[in-house]
Amino acid sequence: MKRRFLLLSFVGITAMFVTIAMSCKKNRGGGDPEPRDYSMPAMPSYASLPAITKLPDPFTFMRGFRMESKDEWKYRRAEIAAQAQEFEYGYKPNTPASATTGSFASNAITVNVNDNGKTISFNCTITYPTTGSKPYPAIIGIGGSNLNNTALLNLGVAIINFPNNTVAQQTNTGSRGKGLFFDMYGADHSASATMAWAWGVSRLIDALEKTPGADIDATRLGVTGCSRNGKGALTVGAFDERIKLTIPQEPGAGGAASWRISNAQTAAGKTVQTLSQIVTENVWFRADFSQFSSTADKLPFDQHSVLALCAPRALLVIENTSIDWLSPVSSWNAANAAHKVWEALGVPDKMGFSQIGSHNHCSMPDSQLPELTAYVQKFLIGTGTGNTTIMKTDGGFTFDASAWVDWTVPTLR
């Protein structure tokens, strides 16, 4: 019997997913092919979440079956994204592209958004390279770029400064609900500051697509940010598939570091940032994320799964072993777990991790320039052939899979 299915859509990312249906799977035992239900399950309540001491399996659906094909990742990715919004980041409004217009003048693009009966505008300055060809690929810097910007410009890549603090404030816990995003959608909207920034970058991309005079190729965009803005860069890349390359720089907790592993590091006497601390510091996560302050093991995902939301697109995490607060052991282990997704999808060279110490926070050392160059040339410019198989740390850490992973990597057809 022939069955049809509607593609599970993860567009703009609200809880509204266009799906329902069943996909025919392989014949088991000679009967009709066994159907698999990819429709989005209802999100569980906090009280019903079981404790999971190890890193949750990114390959197992909420309904209990495991991935068998690479094509199923789009469905599983949508589930993880829904869970991440429900419990950690808040929801990203599904604003139509038609709501946004752009105008260009004096090396800046003005983004205008008219939605929910209101209009907001913000400006993004653009630094252009003196080499390369128009329209240029570009790196969007959340609050600016702390990468080697001279090297980027010399590669022919433009740098766009996204004014994240204007879109959503992040001064302290009193910043919740403040900024242009909340002027449009209400101070009580579930979105965290990082999700509001992700929404803002999506509107910037909408504007770039409609503003050819800006000389930016909207099909070749990357995103970066450092520290708190690195958490934002990851959120942007995780929740907009138009971002080709995501480069969070030293994002620490809420970036590459696992909530579970950081708790274990704290229990072992390390001074690292944990979930219970970060929810008292600022508004980078939704307000009720604090319910996990002492129960991070109830999260049905962890940051390795958030990193994996970028797959199969390119991700390069840049970290620092000299700052314990960033929890370098936690980041190393979570990144190695996340890498398993790219391995299963057959593109292990599209996810890299570089962890080098002996430098100040957000000051990128020259020793990390080769991996930055390789990733930008191959996945943003599109002409590179350099080595992007990079999983390295100078901290002498090992991936403690036996402690944190009790699942296997499926062989996907």
C-alpha atoms as one frame of an Amber mdcrd trajectory, in Angstrom:
protein
   0.000   0.000   0.000   1.325   3.430  -0.933   1.573   5.980   1.863   2.296
   9.670   1.518   3.960  11.948   3.976   4.231  15.684   4.389   7.712  16.976
   5.076   8.161  18.027   8.671   9.003  21.676   8.411  11.192  23.629  10.793
  10.756  27.101   9.357  11.270  30.229  11.401  10.795  28.006  14.344   7.776
  28.400  16.467   6.111  25.337  17.895   4.155  25.171  14.636   5.565  22.359
  12.546   3.994  21.379   9.253   3.849  17.632   9.436   1.670  14.763  10.128
   2.163  11.769   8.448   3.770   8.542   8.006   6.702   7.401   6.009   7.087
   3.868   4.642  10.011   1.998   6.105  11.639  -1.270   5.203   9.610  -4.451
   5.135   9.900  -6.337   8.414   8.938  -9.961   8.335   7.219  -9.982   4.955
   4.121  -7.932   5.844   3.256  -4.361   4.967   6.104  -1.884   5.429   6.194
  -0.583   8.987   5.175   3.090   9.210   7.080   5.613  11.311   5.207   8.563
  12.729   7.230  11.765  12.371   4.485  14.102  13.520   5.594  16.389  16.339
   4.641  14.933  19.733   3.288  17.232  22.416   6.051  18.624  24.586   6.142
  16.872  27.962   5.651  18.742  31.212   8.636  19.417  33.437   7.194  17.079
  36.084   7.000  14.179  33.633  10.618  14.433  32.450  12.770  11.500  33.600
  16.270  12.006  34.943  18.934  11.140  32.344  22.357  11.136  33.942  24.330
  10.801  30.695  24.118  12.870  27.534  20.764  12.124  25.848  20.844  10.185
  22.604  20.537  12.613  19.666  19.531   9.766  17.345  16.442   8.538  19.227
  13.063  10.091  18.486  10.694  11.150  21.224   8.457   8.216  20.236  11.302
   5.807  21.028  12.570   4.653  17.634  16.098   5.368  16.410  17.219   6.946
  13.189  17.867   4.535  10.323  18.481   6.916   7.421  20.217  10.253   6.919
  16.954  11.667   5.601  15.392  11.192   9.037  17.716  13.802  10.561  15.436
  16.628   9.424  12.640  15.161  11.539  14.824  14.438  14.549  16.432  17.871
  14.266  12.981  19.459  14.368  12.193  17.554  17.578  15.398  18.707  19.279
  14.725  22.276  18.159  11.214  22.129  19.591  12.499  20.767  22.903  15.247
  23.399  23.055  12.699  26.166  22.551  10.220  24.694  25.011  12.698  24.268
  27.853  15.764  26.481  27.279  15.540  29.269  24.703  11.909  30.256  24.304
  10.098  30.366  20.983  11.240  32.100  17.821   8.320  33.831  16.087   7.589
  32.556  12.598   7.745  36.016  11.045   7.081  35.902   7.284   9.814  37.207
   4.989   7.278  39.653   3.576   7.301  41.508   6.913  10.878  42.697   6.357
  12.355  45.279   4.018  15.865  46.658   3.767  17.634  49.769   2.576  21.330
  50.443   2.108  23.386  53.591   2.553  26.807  54.557   3.911  28.012  50.976
   4.372  25.038  50.028   6.542  21.851  48.127   5.939  18.687  49.262   7.686
  16.357  46.395   8.583  12.672  47.307   8.859  10.174  44.796  10.255   6.404
  45.275  10.313   4.651  42.512  12.245   2.158  42.049  15.079   0.781  45.510
  14.324   4.084  47.220  15.080   7.190  48.389  13.215  10.807  48.327  14.335
  14.090  49.201  12.600  17.756  48.596  13.315  21.009  49.281  11.467  23.828
  46.853  10.751  27.149  48.315   9.635  29.140  46.422   7.007  32.926  46.356
   6.621  33.847  45.375   3.081  36.981  43.578   1.892  39.266  45.135  -0.692
  39.736  41.776  -2.384  37.340  39.129  -3.667  34.294  39.590  -5.869  30.882
  41.160  -5.357  28.493  40.065  -3.978  30.690  39.125  -1.032  30.247  36.277
   1.419  29.884  37.662   4.926  30.328  36.852   8.585  27.648  38.308  10.854
  29.147  39.283  14.206  26.789  39.196  17.183  27.823  42.437  18.831  30.796
  42.412  16.464  33.423  39.832  15.514  36.359  38.886  17.750  37.876  36.601
  15.149  40.924  37.655  13.133  38.975  40.227  11.150  41.952  41.327   9.092
  42.387  37.749   7.916  38.678  37.493   7.063  38.749  40.690   5.025  41.900
  39.521   3.255  40.024  36.363   2.262  37.373  38.497   0.567  34.765  38.142
   3.335  32.679  41.092   4.535  31.906  41.551   8.244  28.425  42.627   9.353
  27.946  44.028  12.849  24.620  42.893  14.330  23.445  45.206  17.181  22.206
  42.463  19.473  21.868  44.629  22.572  19.447  46.869  20.695  17.306  43.918
  19.652  17.323  42.391  23.156  19.118  43.751  26.187  21.486  41.631  28.295
  22.706  43.859  31.114  21.506  41.605  33.938  18.379  39.731  35.017  16.500
  43.024  34.943  16.954  43.119  31.161  14.270  40.508  30.500  11.648  41.698
  28.055  13.583  44.799  26.980  14.661  45.679  23.454  13.171  46.030  19.976
  12.098  42.399  19.784   9.992  42.770  22.909   8.647  46.124  21.755   7.165
  44.176  18.856   6.095  40.927  20.536   5.562  41.950  24.142   7.715  41.982
  27.272   6.208  38.679  28.387   7.222  36.766  25.247   8.942  33.452  26.047
  12.016  34.232  23.924  15.326  34.631  25.715  17.751  37.335  24.640  19.700
  34.821  22.546  16.543  33.666  20.758  15.508  37.272  20.170  18.921  37.844
  18.562  18.395  34.750  16.408  15.085  36.224  15.277  16.812  39.539  14.515
  19.529  37.907  12.425  16.857  36.051  10.464  15.258  39.412   9.680  18.685
  40.761   8.675  19.025  37.858   6.235  15.539  38.588   4.874  16.648  42.188
   4.296  19.926  41.158   2.649  18.015  38.905   0.262  15.941  41.928  -0.814
  18.742  44.498  -0.932  21.195  43.643  -3.735  22.743  47.101  -3.433  24.419
  45.942  -0.218  26.658  43.652  -2.335  26.315  40.755   0.128  25.684  37.195
  -1.067  22.848  36.058   1.210  23.510  32.440   0.229  27.002  32.554   1.782
  26.566  33.781   5.337  28.317  32.829   8.541  27.800  33.944  12.128  30.150
  34.454  15.051  30.265  36.017  18.497  32.386  35.643  21.598  31.542  34.730
  25.199  27.889  35.689  25.881  27.603  36.698  22.225  29.067  33.306  21.309
  26.068  31.713  22.989  24.002  33.943  20.737  25.960  32.965  17.623  25.247
  29.294  18.313  21.546  30.049  18.761  21.496  31.914  15.444  23.182  29.070
  13.571  21.067  26.406  15.240  17.758  28.064  14.339  18.290  29.400  10.807
  19.354  26.976   8.104  20.423  29.838   5.829  23.556  30.210   7.958  26.228
  28.155   6.184  28.954  28.409   8.835  28.559  28.928  12.586  31.629  29.951
  14.628  30.845  30.413  18.338  33.995  31.695  20.054  34.559  30.804  23.724
  30.811  30.506  24.458  31.287  28.267  27.519  28.071  27.457  29.396  25.054
  27.625  27.140  27.397  27.229  24.193  29.655  24.220  23.830  29.698  23.193
  27.496  27.282  20.514  28.682  25.053  21.364  31.620  25.436  17.841  32.995
  29.202  17.636  32.634  29.716  21.113  34.088  27.753  20.029  37.164  30.064
  17.034  37.464  33.077  19.326  37.126  31.732  21.508  39.927  31.220  18.438
  42.114  34.855  17.539  41.426  35.988  20.908  42.780  36.320  22.913  39.562
  35.108  26.503  39.351  32.973  26.399  36.218  29.741  28.060  35.201  26.676
  25.901  35.776  23.004  26.106  34.937  22.093  27.100  38.485  24.484  30.063
  38.301  23.789  31.294  34.794  20.037  31.702  35.307  20.786  34.165  38.131
  23.234  36.188  36.038  21.422  37.252  32.888  18.585  36.651  30.426  20.318
  34.460  27.858  17.742  31.705  28.436  13.981  31.693  28.915  12.704  32.662
  32.344  11.537  29.217  33.418  14.817  27.567  32.457  15.582  28.138  36.135
  13.347  25.170  37.013  16.314  23.001  35.946  18.701  24.730  38.364  19.159
  21.628  40.489  17.822  19.116  37.958  19.849  19.571  34.754  19.631  15.814
  34.283  15.902  16.207  33.542  16.637  18.108  30.347  15.709  15.831  27.422
  18.724  17.195  25.513  22.003  18.910  26.335  24.306  21.321  24.521  25.765
  18.546  22.351  22.303  18.299  20.782  22.062  22.081  20.386  25.417  22.056
  18.581  24.041  19.288  16.383  21.153  21.507  15.252  23.714  23.046  12.892
  24.261  19.685  11.152  24.791  18.934   8.353  25.876  22.551   7.868  29.347
  23.657   8.990  30.216  24.407  12.628  33.584  25.436  14.067  33.729  25.911
  17.846  36.672  27.975  19.103  37.407  27.516  22.808  40.039  28.389  25.410
  41.664  26.005  27.916  43.038  28.823  30.106  39.704  29.923  31.570  38.165
  27.395  33.959  34.846  29.310  34.037  34.299  28.203  30.410  34.485  24.593
  31.639  36.969  23.368  29.011  36.577  19.696  29.992  32.816  19.960  29.620
  33.123  21.662  26.228  35.599  19.075  24.959  33.377  16.157  25.919  30.173
  17.763  24.615  31.822  18.665  21.310  33.042  15.103  20.819  29.538  13.807
  21.501  28.059  16.325  19.062  30.579  15.323  16.407  28.931  11.894  16.297
  25.978  13.467  14.466  28.158  14.765  11.640  29.880  11.360  11.552  26.549
   9.570  11.190  25.486  11.973   8.429  28.686  11.238   6.519  30.178  14.755
   6.794  32.590  14.619   9.761  34.803  17.301   8.208  31.999  19.882   8.560
  32.182  20.050  12.374  35.391  21.140  14.065  36.533  22.056  17.571  39.694
  23.991  18.431  40.583  24.572  22.090  43.777  26.534  22.688  44.884  28.338
  25.851  47.496  30.890  26.948  45.608  33.934  25.695  43.039  36.394  26.976
  39.312  35.791  26.714  37.991  36.673  23.241  41.505  37.273  21.932  41.982
  34.782  19.127  45.560  33.460  18.934  47.368  33.034  15.606  47.557  29.294
  16.313  43.801  29.020  15.609  43.961  30.942  12.339  44.625  27.852  10.140
  41.343  26.197  11.159  39.413  29.460  10.812  40.866  29.968   7.341  40.141
  26.393   6.267  36.499  26.541   7.402  35.852  29.954   5.864  37.459  29.049
   2.547  35.720  25.683   2.226  32.263  26.325   3.641  31.684  30.063   3.227
  33.703  31.126   0.206  33.226  27.702  -1.353  36.628  27.239  -2.968  38.765
  25.834  -0.167  40.384  22.420  -0.058  42.177  22.765   3.281  41.923  20.346
   6.184  38.743  20.830   8.197  39.008  17.558  10.122  39.829  19.343  13.356
  39.110  18.096  16.861  41.908  19.370  19.057  42.702  20.629  22.543  45.947
  21.613  24.211  44.461  20.717  27.595  45.448  17.055  27.480  41.798  16.046
  27.841  40.352  12.757  26.689  36.780  12.157  25.597  35.278  10.211  28.490
  32.671   8.399  26.424  32.156   5.672  29.011  31.051   8.269  31.568  28.787
  10.323  29.315  27.587   8.282  26.339  25.507   5.122  26.564  24.318   5.167
  22.946  25.932   4.115  19.712  26.266   5.946  16.419  23.849   4.368  13.935
  24.932   3.381  10.461  22.548   5.450   8.385  21.613   4.530   4.842
